[in-house]
Amino acid sequence: MAIRDRKARERLAIRDGELHYSLRGEASLRLDDVVVIGEYTNESGPFANDWWLVFLTNYDTQVGCSMYAEGVNDSVAVLQRRFGGMLHPGLAHSTTFNSRVLWPPALQHEPLLTFSRNGGQPTFVDRLLELVTGGAPLHVQTSDAVKRFLHETTIRPRVDNDTQRTAGSS
């Protein structure tokens, strides 16, 4: 009797101009809708996923996948060709919370995310978590540079070739 691996496998693939990420379901994004690509690390390694690739759109959609997912290397190669060879993930050996933008060039190397401990008045739960985990809860948000860029970026209209025909054209 064969023993089956019951762990869900993470997969990242690019097919027909769409990014597909699957773990326990599938998330997909049209590559034309991606406006920011970045990476981040956390302190979960080496025994858990600690390095992530993130795709943002300017309509509040994001997809993040582990850099250890199946198909990541092939997908990054496709993305490098599509976005001009500028995507070079490099936070693999970071052992703390870290992030950076990989694309677009205007934001390259800017922080993708900011990480901060609770700056407000700690709640009972915050204090309890601090005792159990040894630190205050961590808050993660998009960096100011990325927020500004997303605010200034307009959504590119989706063009359907059939709607581009004018009256009298065949």
FENVEN-V81829 format. One line per field, one symbol per residue. phi: phi as a letter, one per 30 degrees, with the letter a starting at -180 (. if undefined). Layout:
# FENVEN-V81829
phi: ???
This chain:
# FENVEN-V81829
phi: .dccddddcdbbbbbhibcbbbbclbcbbdddddcbbbbbbbcddccbebbbcbbcccbhcbbbbddcdeidddddddddddciicdbebcecdcbdaaadcadedceidddbcbbdecddddededdddddciadecccbdddddeddddddcddddcceddddcejdc
